[in-house]
Amino acid sequence: MTEQRHDTTAGAGREALARAWDELVATARRTVTDGLVVGTSGNVSVRVGDTVLVTPSGVPYDRLTPTDILGVGLDGERLLGALGPTSELPMHLAIYRATDAGAVVHTHAVHATAVSTLVPELPPIHYMTGALGGPVRVAPYALYGTDELAEHMLHALRDRTACLLQNHGTVAYGDSLSQAFDRTAQLEWMCHLWLTATSVPGRTPSILSAERVSEAGRKLKGYGQRGAGVDGSGGTDGSGGVDGSAGVDGSGGANGTAGADRVDGG
């Protein structure tokens, strides 16, 4: 069994794994510099073939080097590295098993976490809600690192590519690291917007209808340059804008990829 696992990893290509690890570390560092996490409170992963590269537990991202590469299989068995994986590994693996995600970003972004304590769903205050599949749900609280939290998260991600975790933070996935990060940043921005708008005394912010959100979502599927992210940058696999992939209901994205339909079986 050990030898078979080694062959699977080698088949993915050492160079591809090294490039993906470099991009993963850069993305993890960006979550800190952009204020989406404090210290090592978030985690990032990317899938390369049947190997999931993931940030290690409790190691500052600015200290990670190419020799710290850490990879597991979809069953959680270690394939690469000596460091222990993030405590939120069950959450990452649940997404990869239930969708066609290429990357996952989890943060403790302050505005998004604040919203997660106030409402069961982020109201569609901006048309970018359509880029995430619709109004972003809040998964009920469960202890971090548990299968219970991963299960709550998957329910909240049905037909969506991002969700909030109650009293905890955010989760977003995409075809690439750049896409997963962009969705995370968009979600945090919309949470900040909603908190700002609702803080005005005596005024209630206007909320978009489901039809308006769907309309925007359809238009966003054609946004940007083909094969590039929202900011013009491609991901590890060369794919990915904020609107390029599907939610967990199996609907297709602009680049022809689809999510899986195993979350709800329907």
C-alpha positions as CSV (number, residue, x, y, z in Angstrom):
1,M,0.0,0.0,0.0
2,T,2.8,2.4,0.8
3,E,4.5,1.8,-2.5
4,Q,1.3,2.3,-4.4
5,R,0.8,5.6,-2.7
6,H,4.3,6.7,-3.6
7,D,3.6,5.9,-7.3
8,T,0.4,7.9,-7.3
9,T,2.3,11.0,-6.0
10,A,5.1,10.5,-8.5
11,G,2.6,10.3,-11.3
12,A,1.3,13.8,-10.5
13,G,4.8,15.1,-11.3
14,R,7.3,16.6,-8.9
15,E,7.6,19.8,-10.8
16,A,3.8,20.3,-10.8
17,L,3.7,19.6,-7.1
18,A,6.5,22.1,-6.4
19,R,4.8,24.8,-8.5
20,A,1.5,24.2,-6.7
21,W,3.2,24.3,-3.3
22,D,4.9,27.7,-4.2
23,E,1.5,29.1,-5.2
24,L,-0.2,27.7,-2.1
25,V,2.4,29.3,0.2
26,A,2.1,32.6,-1.7
27,T,-1.7,32.5,-1.3
28,A,-1.5,31.7,2.4
29,R,0.8,34.6,2.9
30,R,-1.6,36.8,1.0
31,T,-4.4,35.9,3.4
32,V,-2.2,37.4,6.2
33,T,-1.0,40.6,4.3
34,D,-4.6,41.3,3.1
35,G,-5.9,41.0,6.7
36,L,-8.1,37.9,6.2
37,V,-6.3,36.0,8.9
38,V,-4.2,36.7,12.0
39,G,-1.1,34.5,12.5
40,T,-1.9,31.0,11.4
41,S,-5.6,31.1,12.0
42,G,-6.6,30.2,8.4
43,N,-5.6,27.4,6.0
44,V,-5.2,26.8,2.3
45,S,-5.1,23.8,0.1
46,V,-4.8,22.9,-3.6
47,R,-5.4,19.6,-5.4
48,V,-2.8,18.2,-7.8
49,G,-4.2,14.9,-9.3
50,D,-5.1,12.7,-6.3
51,T,-2.8,14.7,-4.0
52,V,-4.0,17.5,-1.8
53,L,-1.3,20.0,-0.8
54,V,-2.3,21.8,2.4
55,T,-0.8,24.2,4.9
56,P,0.6,22.7,8.1
57,S,-0.8,23.3,11.5
58,G,0.6,26.1,13.6
59,V,3.5,27.1,11.3
60,P,3.7,30.8,10.3
61,Y,3.4,31.1,6.5
62,D,6.4,33.3,6.2
63,R,8.5,30.5,7.5
64,L,7.3,27.9,5.0
65,T,9.9,26.8,2.4
66,P,9.8,24.3,-0.6
67,T,11.1,21.6,1.7
68,D,8.1,21.9,3.9
69,I,5.8,20.6,1.2
70,L,2.9,18.7,2.8
71,G,0.5,16.5,0.8
72,V,-2.3,14.0,1.7
73,G,-4.6,11.7,-0.3
74,L,-8.3,12.3,-0.5
75,D,-8.7,9.8,2.4
76,G,-6.3,12.0,4.6
77,E,-3.4,9.6,4.4
78,R,0.0,11.4,4.3
79,L,1.8,11.3,1.0
80,L,4.4,14.0,1.3
81,G,6.2,15.8,4.1
82,A,6.8,15.5,7.8
83,L,4.8,18.4,9.2
84,G,1.3,17.8,10.6
85,P,-1.6,19.1,8.4
86,T,-4.0,21.8,9.4
87,S,-6.5,20.9,12.0
88,E,-9.2,21.8,9.4
89,L,-8.2,19.0,7.0
90,P,-11.6,17.3,7.3
91,M,-13.2,20.4,5.9
92,H,-10.9,20.7,3.0
93,L,-11.1,17.0,2.1
94,A,-14.9,17.1,2.4
95,I,-15.0,19.7,-0.3
96,Y,-12.7,17.8,-2.6
97,R,-14.7,14.6,-2.2
98,A,-18.0,16.3,-2.9
99,T,-17.0,18.7,-5.7
100,D,-14.5,19.3,-8.5
101,A,-12.7,22.0,-6.6
102,G,-9.1,22.7,-7.4
103,A,-8.4,24.8,-4.3
104,V,-9.9,25.8,-1.0
105,V,-9.3,28.9,1.2
106,H,-10.4,29.1,4.8
107,T,-10.1,32.4,6.8
108,H,-11.2,34.1,9.9
109,A,-11.9,37.4,8.1
110,V,-13.2,39.9,10.6
111,H,-16.3,41.3,8.8
112,A,-17.4,37.9,7.5
113,T,-17.0,36.4,11.0
114,A,-19.0,39.2,12.5
115,V,-21.8,38.6,10.0
116,S,-21.8,34.9,10.8
117,T,-22.8,35.8,14.4
118,L,-25.8,37.9,13.3
119,V,-27.8,36.3,10.5
120,P,-28.4,32.8,9.0
121,E,-27.5,34.1,5.5
122,L,-25.8,37.1,4.1
123,P,-28.5,39.2,2.4
124,P,-27.8,39.8,-1.3
125,I,-26.6,43.4,-0.9
126,H,-24.5,43.4,-4.0
127,Y,-24.7,41.7,-7.4
128,M,-21.4,39.9,-6.7
129,T,-23.6,37.6,-4.7
130,G,-24.3,35.9,-8.0
131,A,-20.7,35.0,-8.5
132,L,-20.9,32.8,-5.4
133,G,-24.0,31.0,-6.6
134,G,-26.5,33.1,-4.5
135,P,-27.0,34.4,-1.0
136,V,-24.2,33.1,1.2
137,R,-25.4,30.8,3.9
138,V,-24.1,30.5,7.5
139,A,-23.2,26.9,8.5
140,P,-24.2,26.2,12.2
141,Y,-21.4,26.3,14.7
142,A,-19.4,23.1,15.4
143,L,-16.0,22.6,17.0
144,Y,-13.2,23.4,14.6
145,G,-11.5,20.5,13.0
146,T,-14.4,18.1,13.4
147,D,-16.4,16.0,10.9
148,E,-19.5,17.7,12.3
149,L,-18.2,21.1,11.1
150,A,-17.3,19.7,7.7
151,E,-20.9,18.3,7.4
152,H,-22.5,21.6,8.3
153,M,-20.2,23.3,5.8
154,L,-21.2,21.0,3.0
155,H,-24.9,21.7,3.6
156,A,-24.2,25.5,3.5
157,L,-22.3,25.1,0.3
158,R,-25.1,23.4,-1.6
159,D,-25.4,25.3,-5.0
160,R,-22.7,27.7,-3.7
161,T,-18.9,28.1,-3.9
162,A,-18.5,29.9,-0.5
163,C,-20.1,29.9,2.9
164,L,-19.8,31.4,6.3
165,L,-19.0,29.3,9.4
166,Q,-20.9,30.6,12.5
167,N,-18.7,32.3,15.0
168,H,-15.7,31.1,13.0
169,G,-15.0,32.4,9.5
170,T,-15.2,31.7,5.8
171,V,-14.7,28.9,3.3
172,A,-14.5,29.3,-0.4
173,Y,-13.4,27.0,-3.2
174,G,-12.6,27.3,-6.9
175,D,-10.9,25.8,-9.9
176,S,-7.6,27.4,-8.8
177,L,-6.0,29.1,-5.8
178,S,-6.5,32.5,-7.4
179,Q,-10.2,31.9,-7.9
180,A,-10.7,30.5,-4.3
181,F,-8.8,33.5,-2.9
182,D,-10.8,36.0,-5.0
183,R,-14.1,34.5,-3.8
184,T,-12.9,34.8,-0.3
185,A,-12.0,38.4,-0.7
186,Q,-15.3,39.2,-2.4
187,L,-17.2,37.6,0.4
188,E,-15.3,39.5,3.1
189,W,-15.9,42.7,1.1
190,M,-19.7,42.1,0.8
191,C,-19.9,41.4,4.6
192,H,-18.1,44.6,5.2
193,L,-20.5,46.4,2.9
194,W,-23.6,44.9,4.6
195,L,-22.3,45.8,8.1
196,T,-21.6,49.3,6.9
197,A,-25.0,49.8,5.3
198,T,-27.0,48.4,8.3
199,S,-25.1,50.6,10.7
200,V,-26.8,53.8,9.4
201,P,-29.5,54.7,12.0
202,G,-33.1,54.7,10.7
203,R,-32.2,53.3,7.3
204,T,-32.6,49.9,5.8
205,P,-30.3,48.9,2.9
206,S,-32.0,47.8,-0.3
207,I,-31.5,44.1,-1.1
208,L,-31.4,42.5,-4.5
209,S,-34.1,40.1,-5.6
210,A,-33.4,36.5,-6.4
211,E,-34.0,37.3,-10.1
212,R,-31.4,40.1,-10.0
213,V,-28.9,37.9,-8.3
214,S,-29.4,35.2,-10.9
215,E,-29.2,37.7,-13.7
216,A,-25.8,39.0,-12.4
217,G,-24.5,35.4,-11.9
218,R,-25.3,34.5,-15.5
219,K,-23.5,37.6,-16.8
220,L,-20.5,37.1,-14.6
221,K,-19.9,33.8,-16.2
222,G,-18.6,35.6,-19.2
223,Y,-16.6,38.2,-17.2
224,G,-12.9,38.8,-17.8
225,Q,-10.4,37.1,-20.1
226,R,-10.8,33.4,-21.0
227,G,-8.4,31.3,-18.9
228,A,-7.7,34.1,-16.4
229,G,-8.8,35.2,-13.0
230,V,-10.8,38.4,-12.3
231,D,-7.5,40.2,-12.0
232,G,-6.1,38.7,-15.1
233,S,-4.0,36.1,-13.4
234,G,-4.4,32.4,-14.0
235,G,-4.3,29.6,-11.4
236,T,-2.2,26.5,-11.0
237,D,-4.2,24.8,-13.8
238,G,-4.5,28.0,-15.9
239,S,-8.2,28.3,-15.0
240,G,-10.4,30.4,-13.0
241,G,-12.2,33.7,-12.6
242,V,-14.5,34.4,-9.7
243,D,-17.4,33.1,-11.8
244,G,-15.7,30.2,-13.6
245,S,-16.7,27.1,-11.8
246,A,-19.9,25.6,-10.4
247,G,-21.4,25.0,-7.0
248,V,-22.0,21.6,-5.4
249,D,-25.2,21.1,-7.3
250,G,-23.3,20.0,-10.5
251,S,-24.1,23.1,-12.6
252,G,-21.5,24.1,-15.1
253,G,-19.3,27.2,-15.1
254,A,-18.1,29.4,-17.8
255,N,-15.1,27.2,-18.5
256,G,-17.2,24.0,-18.9
257,T,-16.3,22.5,-15.5
258,A,-18.9,21.2,-13.2
259,G,-19.3,20.5,-9.5
260,A,-20.4,17.2,-8.1
261,D,-23.9,16.3,-7.0
262,R,-23.0,14.2,-4.1
263,V,-23.8,16.6,-1.3
264,D,-27.5,16.2,-1.5
265,G,-27.8,13.2,-3.8
266,G,-30.2,15.1,-6.0
